[in-house]
Amino acid sequence: MIHAFVVIWSGLAYSAIALGQGTVEVGGETVYFARYLSTGW
């Protein structure tokens, strides 16, 4: 069951990036923080 959750969570994070969300400007650079939401498992 947890495996399905991980796949869904990652898919949502990458979908957010594709839709222009999950990013922040730091020092003139774009950081895609949504990409790192699944780290720490």
MDTraj code that builds the backbone (N, CA, C; nanometers):
import mdtraj as md
import numpy as np

residues = "MET ILE HIS ALA PHE VAL VAL ILE TRP SER GLY LEU ALA TYR SER ALA ILE ALA LEU GLY GLN GLY THR VAL GLU VAL GLY GLY GLU THR VAL TYR PHE ALA ARG TYR LEU SER THR GLY TRP".split()
xyz = np.array([
    [0.0815, -0.1199, 0.0000],
    [0.0000, 0.0000, 0.0000],
    [0.0863, 0.1270, 0.0000],
    [0.1925, 0.1258, 0.0781],
    [0.2790, 0.2440, 0.0845],
    [0.3440, 0.2714, -0.0502],
    [0.3674, 0.1662, -0.1270],
    [0.4290, 0.1848, -0.2588],
    [0.3397, 0.2676, -0.3505],
    [0.2120, 0.2410, -0.3453],
    [0.1176, 0.3176, -0.4272],
    [0.1161, 0.4641, -0.3845],
    [0.1224, 0.4895, -0.2541],
    [0.1232, 0.6260, -0.2044],
    [0.2460, 0.7021, -0.2539],
    [0.3614, 0.6367, -0.2534],
    [0.4852, 0.7018, -0.2982],
    [0.4741, 0.7401, -0.4452],
    [0.4225, 0.6510, -0.5271],
    [0.4073, 0.6789, -0.6702],
    [0.3096, 0.7939, -0.6932],
    [0.1989, 0.7931, -0.6225],
    [0.0988, 0.8992, -0.6372],
    [0.1557, 1.0329, -0.5906],
    [0.2230, 1.0330, -0.4762],
    [0.2824, 1.1558, -0.4210],
    [0.3835, 1.2155, -0.5188],
    [0.4706, 1.1310, -0.5737],
    [0.5704, 1.1795, -0.6688],
    [0.5035, 1.2325, -0.7954],
    [0.4013, 1.1633, -0.8417],
    [0.3286, 1.2091, -0.9595],
    [0.2649, 1.3449, -0.9380],
    [0.2089, 1.3665, -0.8199],
    [0.1497, 1.4965, -0.7882],
    [0.2562, 1.6059, -0.7830],
    [0.3718, 1.5735, -0.7264],
    [0.4794, 1.6727, -0.7177],
    [0.5269, 1.7132, -0.8569],
    [0.5498, 1.6156, -0.9442],
    [0.5956, 1.6481, -1.0790],
    [0.4858, 1.7147, -1.1615],
    [0.3603, 1.6819, -1.1352],
    [0.2500, 1.7511, -1.2023],
    [0.2457, 1.8974, -1.1605],
    [0.2726, 1.9233, -1.0336],
    [0.2769, 2.0611, -0.9850],
    [0.3867, 2.1392, -1.0564],
    [0.5023, 2.0783, -1.0751],
    [0.6117, 2.1446, -1.1467],
    [0.5699, 2.1727, -1.2914],
    [0.5068, 2.0753, -1.3551],
    [0.4644, 2.0922, -1.4941],
    [0.3619, 2.2041, -1.5079],
    [0.2834, 2.2267, -1.4035],
    [0.1815, 2.3311, -1.4062],
    [0.2327, 2.4658, -1.3548],
    [0.3625, 2.4727, -1.3268],
    [0.4226, 2.5988, -1.2862],
    [0.4209, 2.6245, -1.1369],
    [0.3855, 2.5246, -1.0585],
    [0.3860, 2.5368, -0.9127],
    [0.5083, 2.4631, -0.8580],
    [0.5328, 2.4757, -0.7297],
    [0.6417, 2.4009, -0.6674],
    [0.7796, 2.4554, -0.6973],
    [0.7866, 2.5840, -0.7330],
    [0.9156, 2.6471, -0.7600],
    [0.9292, 2.7738, -0.6776],
    [1.0529, 2.8153, -0.6586],
    [1.0801, 2.9402, -0.5877],
    [1.2076, 3.0005, -0.6462],
    [1.2115, 3.1325, -0.6548],
    [1.3302, 3.2030, -0.7042],
    [1.4250, 3.2292, -0.5880],
    [1.5489, 3.1851, -0.6019],
    [1.6503, 3.2083, -0.4995],
    [1.7744, 3.2627, -0.5685],
    [1.8064, 3.3862, -0.5426],
    [1.9261, 3.4461, -0.6019],
    [1.9242, 3.4460, -0.7539],
    [1.8062, 3.4642, -0.8119],
    [1.7948, 3.4664, -0.9572],
    [1.7864, 3.3288, -1.0214],
    [1.7916, 3.2239, -0.9423],
    [1.7830, 3.0858, -0.9919],
    [1.6483, 3.0262, -0.9521],
    [1.5930, 2.9431, -1.0377],
    [1.4681, 2.8744, -1.0059],
    [1.5005, 2.7423, -0.9370],
    [1.4434, 2.7231, -0.8180],
    [1.4617, 2.5993, -0.7435],
    [1.3293, 2.5248, -0.7453],
    [1.3327, 2.4005, -0.7905],
    [1.2129, 2.3168, -0.7985],
    [1.1993, 2.2367, -0.6694],
    [1.1456, 2.3023, -0.5648],
    [1.1391, 2.2358, -0.4350],
    [1.0409, 2.1204, -0.4328],
    [0.9412, 2.1200, -0.5199],
    [0.8452, 2.0098, -0.5237],
    [0.9145, 1.8795, -0.5607],
    [1.0245, 1.8878, -0.6288],
    [1.1003, 1.7691, -0.6683],
    [1.1566, 1.6955, -0.5471],
    [1.1789, 1.7674, -0.4384],
    [1.2427, 1.7100, -0.3212],
    [1.1446, 1.6752, -0.2092],
    [1.0161, 1.6824, -0.2363],
    [0.9168, 1.6524, -0.1329],
    [0.9190, 1.5073, -0.0888],
    [0.9583, 1.4177, -0.1770],
    [0.9547, 1.2760, -0.1411],
    [1.0855, 1.2300, -0.0767],
    [1.1862, 1.3175, -0.0683],
    [1.3091, 1.2765, -0.0016],
    [1.2860, 1.2745, 0.1485],
    [1.3593, 1.1940, 0.2173],
    [1.3418, 1.1798, 0.3603],
    [1.2590, 1.0580, 0.3973],
    [1.2199, 0.9797, 0.2996],
    [1.1459, 0.8562, 0.3272],
    [1.2386, 0.7555, 0.3872],
])
top = md.Topology()
chain = top.add_chain()
for i, resn in enumerate(residues, 1):
    res = top.add_residue(resn, chain, resSeq=i)
    for name in ("N", "CA", "C"):
        top.add_atom(name, md.element.get_by_symbol(name[0]), res)
traj = md.Trajectory(xyz[None], top)
